[in-house]
Structure formats: structure tokens, C-alpha cells
């Protein structure tokens, strides 16, 4: 059981937004009237919060989706309120001036757009420098272009990626953040609806952790090689390399691509998997735009505003949601679904009513039978004095829990958990209910989430999360947790 503790498994609280249509750039700030999105405000997190959210920066939670490579690492995490986050942790020598780091993070954190994976916070404690962004679950453009499994990305989706990326850059430029570092296919991410977003991490000014561009000189703007400085024109050059990626489905060096273009070998440049799925006019226009972006002289490249104008006129299937074009499964609720009540189990019904007495009776009746393997684990442990003390703490906690002495139960179960010898999801569940009895819903939610970390497929953990969220006034998330728990228990019963 102990070996499973570092595995981070999350209960997904789905928010069902309509897929974004092709918005005008003016609609993107603060979500726009069309997007109707409630943006989280930027905040400074405590290191302990981010440690908890990422399972102690567990290696199991390292993700490559956000395009970052060593020495900086990105972790998937989940905050206490259920939000999924991406946490970028810099190496120890990055950002030696903490004031500069905070200033940069706050500036980038002031941006809010449907076209960005927005920066929602940071952490600056001691030598630690961390950024917190919205988590994008559908991986990177590089994954979908270069390493696809079932079918290549559709032409209409490639055109949408190009437009959304240009709109993101135009929005950032309008807010005084025209410089973007190392723009490439790994920096373009996809949200749960399949919409492309530009990673906010590339908007941070360079620090000691590395250069503004990758070590592959073939893809580096020529003026950066001369001066080491990033300019708005450098960003447009990099945008041109992404256009090449979209057209070819491969990572082609700009010099080679320009040779093909000069030789009129357009067919060699275009992705053969898309043959017959786009018009020659569209292909020619995208080649023209890429060529303009890749001009050697920076002053000859277009600005991002003109790129948005050109790409808007190319859009195909603009009313088709991105998740459809991407072939991503997507949950939708019909009006009939909204009206159809869940068929709740007695436990689910007790959680819906927040009936702590009924929940206590159920947990007491079930006991520890859901603690997979813990009895065997106990029988093989060395019987040291510390082990005996740990077991006594659990027994005292169980006795207090049985008699509904919640304060004593919390203290005893805390001693058992802090002993660190054994891991029991049931103990977390019992302490969770004890916290609820003491009207401490936030601590209770933490325990319910930890129970799920230890035992990812345990419906009880999700049921308890639901009642905690009800207590915290998070009605929609609570209803979703209750639904997830009910479905999970139903599947287990069928098996």
C-alpha cells in the first residue's frame, strides 16, 4: 500500500463550457463577452501549498505537456479547491533576484485571455522560484503533429491553431508583452475542449536558467545569433517555424524549407498525410505567410496584427468545435440530462444531505475492509516500540471515532498518520469525517483528497469530497464529485 502513496490520481470536476468559436482579438481580454469565463486572480502561493498539490513534487507528477525541459521541471498538481494546475519549478540558480522574479510573474499574471494557458500564481520562498498556470490536459502541438497515433491533425484544425496562436501573440503585444521566448510547437497546448493555447511560461523574461532559444541553431532567428536579444520580429520568425510545422507535420529547418519554396517544390513541403484535404490556394497562402515570417531581415517580416488578418480569412469549419476537429472525447450535458436525477446509493444520499450521523454509521459498519493489503502489511512489520505506539494511536482513534469524540479521533489519527509507518485510506476517511464534525470542512477536504491519492479507485474518497465541497459552498463541484463517486461505485458493482 505504501508504494502507491506517491501516485497522484485526481477526481475531475468538469466545467462544461461551450467550445470557443473563432473570436476576434478584442473579445479575448478577460475572457470577453463571448467566452463568459471567470478568470482566477493572480496570487502568491506558499511552498507548502504547492508541495501538497503536487504530492511533494513527486516524479510521478512530472509532465512533458507544457514543453519545458531540464533543468526546469513542470508538475501536474491539484489545489484544495479542485483546480488542476501546472507548476513550473526553476533550478536553484535561476532568478537570483527574488524581486525581479516577483515583478515579472505579476506582470505576466495580469494577462488573461482564452488564447493563453494563463499564469494564476507564483511562489518565491528562499531559493525556490515556482510559477503556477492553468493545466492543459490535451498535450502539445508537437505531440499532435509529430507523434499522432490514429489520424493526422485535420487541415481546418491546423489553420485554427495558426490563427489562435497569432491572436495570443497580438493580445500579449497589446498588453506590452510582445517578447516571447523560444516559441515552438511544444509551447502550444490544448485545453480540455481541444482549443489551442499559448503557454504563459515563455512570456517570462530570460533569467540565469538558460538562453531564450533552444540550442538548435537552425531554428533560431538570425538576429538573435548576432545580438543575443529577443525582439518582436524574432517572435514572428519563430511563428514562421510553427507555420512550417503545421504545413509539413514535421520539424523542418527554415533554411531547407525556403530552399524548397524557392524551387517551387511545395509538394515536398506539405504533409503527405493531408493530400487531397486542402485547396492549393490555402496551401499557397500559408506558404506565402511562412516565407514572409522567415525573412532574414527582421524589418521585412509582418507584424502579428497583419498575421491575424491574413489567417482569419483562411479559416475553415469555423463553427465546428475544436474537440470535434481533434477527435477528442467530450462530455456534453443535454437539458434532459440536467433534469434526470442520479440514482444514489445510501452513502451518496447521506453525502447529498450532508447527514454526518448517517455517514458515520456507514463508515463504522464498513470498518477497514477497503484497506487493500494493510492487514498483510501489518503482519510483516518489525514490532518496534514506535510501531506499537503507532498501532495504539490507531486503536485509540478508532475508539474515539466509534463514540463520536471527534477531537480525540483527530489527534489520535494524526499521530498514526505522522508515524509514517503505514498508509491507510480508511484512517484519512475517518479523520475527514471527524474534521467535518468539528466544522473544519477545508481540512476534511484535504483528507478526502489524500484518501483518493492513496486509493485512486475508492468511491468513498469521492463521496467524502462531495460532502466537504457541499459544506464549502462549492455546489457544482460537489455535484460532480457525487456523480463521479456514484459512477465509480456502479462500475465496481458490475465487476
C-alpha positions as CSV (number, residue, x, y, z in Angstrom):
1,X,0.0,0.0,0.0
2,X,2.8,2.4,0.9
3,X,4.3,2.2,-2.6
4,X,1.1,3.6,-4.1
5,X,1.1,6.7,-2.0
6,X,3.2,8.8,-4.4
7,X,0.8,8.1,-7.3
8,X,-1.3,11.2,-7.9
9,X,-4.8,10.5,-9.1
10,X,-7.3,13.2,-9.3
11,X,-11.1,13.5,-9.2
12,X,-12.0,15.6,-12.2
13,X,-14.5,18.3,-11.5
14,X,-15.7,19.1,-15.0
15,X,-16.8,22.5,-16.0
16,X,-18.8,22.3,-19.2
17,X,-18.1,25.3,-21.4
18,X,-19.2,25.6,-24.9
19,X,-16.4,25.3,-27.4
20,X,-14.9,28.6,-28.4
21,X,-15.6,29.9,-31.9
22,X,-13.1,32.0,-33.8
23,X,-13.2,35.1,-31.5
24,X,-12.0,38.5,-32.6
25,X,-8.8,39.6,-30.7
26,X,-10.8,42.3,-28.9
27,X,-13.0,39.6,-27.3
28,X,-10.1,37.8,-25.8
29,X,-9.2,40.1,-22.9
30,X,-10.6,38.9,-19.5
31,X,-12.5,36.1,-21.3
32,X,-14.5,38.5,-23.5
33,X,-18.3,38.7,-23.6
34,X,-18.4,35.7,-25.9
35,X,-16.2,33.5,-23.7
36,X,-18.1,34.2,-20.4
37,X,-15.3,32.8,-18.4
38,X,-14.5,33.6,-14.8
39,X,-10.7,34.0,-14.6
40,X,-8.9,33.2,-11.4
41,X,-7.0,36.2,-10.0
42,X,-3.2,36.0,-9.7
43,X,-1.9,35.1,-6.2
44,X,1.2,34.2,-4.4
45,X,1.2,30.6,-3.1
46,X,3.0,29.2,-0.2
47,X,5.6,26.5,-0.9
48,X,3.7,24.0,1.3
49,X,0.6,24.5,-0.8
50,X,2.4,23.6,-4.0
51,X,4.1,20.7,-2.3
52,X,0.8,19.4,-1.2
53,X,-0.8,20.0,-4.7
54,X,2.0,18.0,-6.5
55,X,2.4,15.2,-4.0
56,X,5.7,16.6,-2.7
57,X,6.9,17.4,-6.2
58,X,6.6,13.7,-7.0
59,X,8.3,12.3,-10.1
60,X,5.0,10.7,-10.9
61,X,3.5,14.1,-11.4
62,X,6.2,15.4,-13.9
63,X,4.5,16.3,-17.2
64,X,6.0,17.0,-20.6
65,X,2.8,18.5,-21.9
66,X,3.9,22.0,-21.1
67,X,7.0,21.9,-23.2
68,X,9.6,22.5,-20.6
69,X,12.9,20.6,-20.4
70,X,15.6,20.3,-17.8
71,X,16.8,21.9,-15.7
72,X,13.3,23.4,-15.2
73,X,10.5,20.9,-14.5
74,X,6.8,21.2,-14.8
75,X,4.5,19.2,-12.4
76,X,0.8,18.5,-12.6
77,X,-1.0,19.4,-9.4
78,X,-4.3,19.9,-7.9
79,X,-5.3,22.7,-5.5
80,X,-7.5,22.3,-2.5
81,X,-10.5,23.7,-4.4
82,X,-10.2,21.0,-7.0
83,X,-8.5,23.1,-9.8
84,X,-5.8,21.3,-11.8
85,X,-2.6,23.3,-12.2
86,X,0.8,23.2,-13.9
87,X,3.7,24.1,-11.6
88,X,7.0,25.1,-13.2
89,X,9.9,24.8,-10.8
90,X,13.1,26.5,-11.7
91,X,16.6,25.3,-10.9
92,X,18.3,26.7,-7.9
93,X,20.4,29.2,-9.8
94,X,17.5,30.8,-11.7
95,X,16.2,34.2,-10.8
96,X,18.7,35.1,-8.1
97,X,16.9,38.4,-7.6
98,X,13.6,37.5,-6.0
99,X,12.2,41.0,-6.6
100,X,12.8,40.7,-10.4
101,X,11.1,37.3,-10.3
102,X,8.0,38.6,-8.5
103,X,7.8,41.6,-10.7
104,X,7.9,39.5,-13.9
105,X,5.5,37.0,-12.5
106,X,3.0,39.6,-11.5
107,X,3.2,41.3,-14.9
108,X,2.6,38.1,-16.8
109,X,0.0,37.1,-14.2
110,X,-2.0,40.3,-15.1
111,X,-2.8,38.9,-18.5
112,X,-6.0,37.0,-19.1
113,X,-7.0,35.5,-22.4
114,X,-8.8,32.5,-23.9
115,X,-5.7,32.1,-26.1
116,X,-3.2,31.6,-23.2
117,X,-2.7,29.0,-20.6
118,X,-2.9,31.8,-18.0
119,X,-0.4,32.3,-15.2
120,X,-2.5,32.2,-12.0
121,X,0.2,32.5,-9.4
122,X,3.8,32.1,-8.2
123,X,5.9,31.2,-5.2
124,X,9.1,32.8,-4.0
125,X,10.4,31.3,-0.8
126,X,14.1,31.0,0.0
127,X,15.8,29.7,-3.2
128,X,12.6,28.3,-4.6
129,X,11.1,30.0,-7.7
130,X,7.8,28.5,-9.0
131,X,5.2,29.5,-11.5
132,X,1.6,28.3,-11.4
133,X,-0.5,28.1,-14.6
134,X,-3.8,26.7,-15.8
135,X,-3.3,23.0,-16.6
136,X,-3.9,22.0,-20.2
137,X,-4.8,18.3,-20.4
138,X,-4.7,17.6,-24.1
139,X,-0.9,17.8,-24.6
140,X,1.2,19.8,-27.0
141,X,1.0,20.7,-30.7
142,X,4.3,18.8,-31.1
143,X,2.5,15.6,-29.9
144,X,-0.4,16.0,-32.2
145,X,1.6,16.9,-35.2
146,X,4.7,14.7,-34.9
147,X,3.6,11.8,-32.9
148,X,0.0,11.2,-33.7
149,X,-1.4,7.7,-33.4
150,X,-4.8,7.4,-35.0
151,X,-5.0,10.1,-37.6
152,X,-3.2,13.3,-38.5
153,X,-4.4,16.7,-37.4
154,X,-7.1,18.0,-39.8
155,X,-6.3,20.9,-42.1
156,X,-9.0,23.0,-40.6
157,X,-7.6,22.5,-37.1
158,X,-4.1,23.4,-38.3
159,X,-5.4,26.7,-39.7
160,X,-7.2,27.3,-36.3
161,X,-4.0,26.7,-34.4
162,X,-2.2,29.2,-36.6
163,X,-4.9,31.8,-36.0
164,X,-5.3,31.3,-32.3
165,X,-1.5,31.4,-31.8
166,X,-1.4,34.7,-33.8
167,X,-4.2,36.1,-31.7
168,X,-2.4,35.1,-28.5
169,X,0.7,37.0,-29.6
170,X,-1.4,40.0,-30.7
171,X,-3.1,40.1,-27.3
172,X,0.2,39.9,-25.4
173,X,1.7,42.6,-27.7
174,X,-1.3,44.9,-27.0
175,X,-0.6,44.5,-23.3
176,X,3.1,45.4,-23.6
177,X,4.4,41.8,-23.6
178,X,5.4,41.5,-27.2
179,X,8.5,39.3,-26.5
180,X,8.1,35.6,-26.3
181,X,11.0,33.2,-25.7
182,X,11.6,30.1,-27.7
183,X,8.2,29.9,-29.4
184,X,7.8,26.4,-30.9
185,X,5.3,23.5,-31.2
186,X,5.9,22.5,-27.6
187,X,4.7,25.8,-26.3
188,X,1.3,25.4,-27.9
189,X,-1.0,23.5,-25.6
190,X,-4.6,22.2,-25.9
191,X,-7.2,22.6,-23.2
192,X,-10.0,20.2,-22.3
193,X,-12.1,21.4,-25.2
194,X,-9.3,20.9,-27.7
195,X,-8.7,24.7,-28.1
196,X,-5.0,25.7,-28.7
197,X,-3.5,27.9,-26.0
198,X,-0.1,29.5,-25.9
199,X,2.0,28.6,-22.8
200,X,2.4,31.7,-20.5
201,X,5.8,30.4,-19.3
202,X,7.5,31.8,-22.5
203,X,6.4,35.3,-21.6
204,X,8.8,35.5,-18.6
205,X,11.9,37.4,-19.3
206,X,15.1,35.4,-19.5
207,X,16.9,34.5,-16.3
208,X,20.0,32.6,-15.5
209,X,18.4,29.2,-16.1
210,X,19.1,29.2,-19.8
211,X,19.0,31.0,-23.1
212,X,15.9,32.5,-24.8
213,X,16.1,29.9,-27.6
214,X,16.9,26.2,-27.8
215,X,20.3,25.0,-28.7
216,X,19.2,24.1,-32.2
217,X,20.6,27.0,-34.2
218,X,18.8,26.0,-37.4
219,X,15.5,27.3,-35.8
220,X,17.0,30.4,-34.1
221,X,16.2,33.9,-35.5
222,X,19.4,35.2,-37.3
223,X,19.4,38.5,-35.4
224,X,19.4,36.6,-32.1
225,X,22.5,34.8,-33.2
226,X,24.1,38.1,-33.8
227,X,23.0,40.1,-30.7
228,X,21.6,37.6,-28.2
229,X,18.5,39.8,-27.9
230,X,14.9,38.8,-28.5
231,X,12.7,41.3,-30.4
232,X,9.1,41.3,-31.6
233,X,10.5,40.4,-35.1
234,X,12.3,37.4,-33.6
235,X,8.9,36.2,-32.3
236,X,7.5,36.5,-35.8
237,X,10.4,34.4,-37.2
238,X,9.6,31.7,-34.6
239,X,5.9,31.9,-35.6
240,X,7.0,31.2,-39.1
241,X,8.7,28.0,-38.0
242,X,5.5,26.9,-36.3
243,X,3.7,27.5,-39.6
244,X,6.2,25.2,-41.3
245,X,5.4,22.5,-38.6
246,X,1.7,22.9,-39.3
247,X,2.1,22.6,-43.0
248,X,4.6,19.7,-43.1
249,X,3.7,17.7,-40.0
250,X,7.5,17.7,-39.4
251,X,10.1,19.9,-37.8
252,X,11.8,21.3,-40.9
253,X,14.7,23.7,-40.6
254,X,13.7,27.1,-42.1
255,X,16.7,27.2,-44.5
256,X,15.6,23.8,-46.0
257,X,12.0,24.9,-46.3
258,X,13.0,28.1,-48.0
259,X,15.1,26.2,-50.5
260,X,12.0,24.0,-51.3
261,X,9.8,27.1,-51.7
262,X,12.3,28.9,-54.0
263,X,12.5,25.7,-56.0
264,X,8.6,25.6,-56.3
265,X,8.7,22.2,-54.5
266,X,5.6,22.9,-52.5
267,X,4.5,19.2,-52.6
268,X,7.7,18.3,-50.7
269,X,6.9,20.8,-48.0
270,X,3.2,19.8,-47.4
271,X,2.2,16.9,-45.1
272,X,1.6,13.9,-47.4
273,X,-1.0,12.6,-44.9
274,X,-3.2,15.6,-45.9
275,X,-3.1,15.1,-49.6
276,X,-6.4,16.0,-51.2
277,X,-7.8,17.5,-47.9
278,X,-6.9,21.2,-48.6
279,X,-7.0,23.5,-51.6
280,X,-3.9,24.7,-53.5
281,X,-5.0,28.3,-52.7
282,X,-4.9,27.6,-49.0
283,X,-1.6,25.9,-49.2
284,X,-0.1,28.6,-51.3
285,X,-1.3,31.3,-48.9
286,X,0.2,29.6,-45.9
287,X,3.5,29.1,-47.7
288,X,3.5,32.8,-48.5
289,X,2.9,33.8,-44.9
290,X,5.6,31.4,-43.6
291,X,8.0,32.9,-46.2
292,X,7.3,36.4,-45.0
293,X,7.8,35.5,-41.4
294,X,11.2,33.8,-42.2
295,X,12.8,36.7,-44.0
296,X,16.4,37.2,-43.0
297,X,16.0,40.9,-42.5
298,X,13.8,41.5,-39.4
299,X,12.2,44.6,-40.8
300,X,10.8,42.6,-43.8
301,X,8.7,40.4,-41.6
302,X,5.0,41.1,-41.0
303,X,3.6,42.2,-37.6
304,X,1.3,39.9,-35.7
305,X,-1.8,42.1,-36.3
306,X,-1.4,41.5,-40.1
307,X,-0.9,37.8,-39.5
308,X,-4.2,37.7,-37.6
309,X,-6.0,39.4,-40.5
310,X,-4.5,37.0,-43.1
311,X,-5.2,33.9,-41.1
312,X,-8.8,34.9,-40.2
313,X,-9.7,34.8,-43.9
314,X,-8.4,31.3,-44.2
315,X,-10.5,29.6,-41.5
316,X,-12.4,26.5,-42.5
317,X,-15.2,24.9,-40.5
318,X,-15.2,27.8,-38.0
319,X,-18.4,26.6,-36.3
320,X,-17.1,23.1,-35.7
321,X,-15.9,22.7,-32.0
322,X,-12.1,22.1,-31.7
323,X,-12.7,18.9,-29.8
324,X,-14.6,17.5,-32.8
325,X,-11.8,18.5,-35.2
326,X,-9.2,17.0,-32.8
327,X,-11.2,13.8,-32.3
328,X,-11.2,14.3,-28.5
329,X,-13.9,12.7,-26.4
330,X,-16.0,15.4,-24.9
331,X,-18.8,15.3,-22.3
332,X,-21.9,17.4,-23.0
333,X,-25.0,17.8,-20.9
334,X,-28.4,18.0,-22.6
335,X,-31.3,19.6,-20.8
336,X,-32.8,16.2,-20.3
337,X,-29.5,15.0,-18.6
338,X,-29.6,18.0,-16.3
339,X,-33.2,17.2,-15.2
340,X,-32.5,13.4,-14.7
341,X,-31.6,12.8,-11.0
342,X,-28.8,10.4,-10.0
343,X,-29.7,7.0,-8.7
344,X,-27.8,7.4,-5.4
345,X,-26.6,4.7,-3.0
346,X,-27.4,5.2,0.7
347,X,-23.8,6.6,1.1
348,X,-24.4,9.0,-1.8
349,X,-27.7,10.1,-0.4
350,X,-26.2,10.7,3.1
351,X,-23.5,12.9,1.4
352,X,-26.0,14.8,-0.6
353,X,-27.9,15.6,2.6
354,X,-24.6,16.2,4.5
355,X,-26.0,13.8,7.1
356,X,-22.9,13.3,9.2
357,X,-24.6,10.8,11.5
358,X,-25.6,8.6,8.6
359,X,-22.1,8.9,7.1
360,X,-20.6,7.9,10.5
361,X,-22.8,4.8,10.7
362,X,-21.8,3.7,7.2
363,X,-18.0,4.2,7.8
364,X,-18.3,2.4,11.1
365,X,-20.1,-0.5,9.6
366,X,-17.6,-0.9,6.7
367,X,-14.6,-0.7,9.0
368,X,-11.2,-1.3,7.4
369,X,-12.3,-3.8,4.7
370,X,-11.4,-1.4,1.9
371,X,-7.8,-1.0,3.1
372,X,-6.3,-3.3,0.5
373,X,-3.3,-5.2,1.8
374,X,-3.0,-3.3,5.0
375,X,-3.5,-6.4,7.3
376,X,-0.8,-8.3,5.5
377,X,1.5,-5.2,5.7
378,X,1.0,-5.1,9.4
379,X,1.8,-8.7,9.9
380,X,5.3,-8.3,8.3
381,X,6.3,-5.1,10.1
382,X,9.0,-5.2,12.7
383,X,7.4,-4.9,16.1
384,X,9.4,-1.9,17.5
385,X,8.3,0.4,20.2
386,X,7.5,3.0,17.6
387,X,5.3,0.5,15.7
388,X,3.4,-0.3,18.9
389,X,2.9,3.3,19.6
390,X,1.6,3.9,16.1
391,X,-0.9,1.0,16.4
392,X,-2.0,2.2,19.8
393,X,-2.7,5.6,18.3
394,X,-4.9,4.0,15.6
395,X,-6.8,1.9,18.2
396,X,-7.4,4.9,20.4
397,X,-8.6,6.8,17.3
398,X,-11.0,4.0,16.4
399,X,-12.4,4.0,19.9
400,X,-12.9,7.8,19.8
401,X,-14.4,7.6,16.3
402,X,-16.8,5.0,17.5
403,X,-18.0,7.2,20.4
404,X,-18.1,10.3,18.1
405,X,-15.4,12.0,20.1
406,X,-14.2,13.8,17.0
407,X,-11.4,16.0,18.7
408,X,-9.7,12.9,20.2
409,X,-10.1,11.0,17.0
410,X,-8.4,13.7,15.0
411,X,-5.5,13.8,17.5
412,X,-5.0,10.0,17.5
413,X,-5.4,9.5,13.8
414,X,-2.9,12.4,13.2
415,X,-0.4,10.6,15.4
416,X,-0.9,7.4,13.4
417,X,-0.5,9.3,10.0
418,X,2.6,11.2,11.2
419,X,4.1,7.9,12.3
420,X,4.6,7.3,8.6
421,X,4.9,3.5,9.0
422,X,1.6,2.6,7.4
423,X,-0.8,4.2,4.9
424,X,-4.5,3.8,5.4
425,X,-7.2,5.4,3.3
426,X,-9.8,4.5,5.9
427,X,-7.9,6.5,8.5
428,X,-7.9,9.5,6.2
429,X,-11.6,9.0,5.6
430,X,-12.4,8.7,9.4
431,X,-10.3,11.8,10.2
432,X,-12.1,13.6,7.3
433,X,-15.5,12.9,8.9
434,X,-14.1,13.9,12.3
435,X,-13.0,17.3,10.9
436,X,-16.5,17.7,9.4
437,X,-18.0,17.1,12.8
438,X,-15.7,19.8,14.1
439,X,-16.9,22.1,11.3
440,X,-13.5,22.2,9.6
441,X,-14.5,21.5,6.0
442,X,-11.2,22.6,4.4
443,X,-9.1,20.1,6.4
444,X,-11.7,17.5,5.8
445,X,-11.5,18.0,2.1
446,X,-7.7,17.7,2.2
447,X,-8.1,14.3,3.9
448,X,-10.7,13.1,1.4
449,X,-8.3,14.1,-1.4
450,X,-5.4,12.3,0.3
451,X,-7.5,9.2,0.6
452,X,-8.0,9.2,-3.1
453,X,-4.3,9.7,-3.7
454,X,-3.6,6.6,-1.7
455,X,-6.5,4.6,-3.2
456,X,-7.5,6.2,-6.6
457,X,-10.4,3.9,-7.3
458,X,-12.1,4.2,-3.9
459,X,-15.6,5.6,-4.3
460,X,-15.7,6.5,-0.6
461,X,-13.0,9.1,-1.1
462,X,-15.0,10.8,-3.8
463,X,-18.2,10.7,-1.7
464,X,-16.4,12.4,1.1
465,X,-15.0,15.0,-1.2
466,X,-18.6,15.7,-2.3
467,X,-19.9,16.3,1.2
468,X,-16.9,18.5,2.0
469,X,-17.5,20.6,-1.1
470,X,-21.1,21.0,-0.2
471,X,-20.0,22.3,3.2
472,X,-17.7,24.8,1.5
473,X,-20.5,26.1,-0.7
474,X,-19.0,24.7,-3.9
475,X,-22.3,23.3,-5.2
476,X,-21.3,22.5,-8.8
477,X,-18.1,20.8,-7.9
478,X,-19.8,18.8,-5.1
479,X,-22.5,17.6,-7.5
480,X,-19.8,16.5,-10.0
481,X,-17.9,14.6,-7.3
482,X,-21.1,12.9,-6.2
483,X,-21.8,11.9,-9.8
484,X,-18.2,10.6,-10.2
485,X,-18.4,8.6,-7.0
486,X,-21.8,7.1,-8.0
487,X,-20.5,6.0,-11.4
488,X,-17.3,4.6,-9.9
489,X,-19.3,2.5,-7.4
490,X,-21.6,1.4,-10.1
491,X,-18.8,0.1,-12.2
492,X,-17.2,-1.7,-9.3
493,X,-20.6,-3.4,-8.5
494,X,-20.9,-4.6,-12.1
495,X,-17.4,-6.1,-12.0
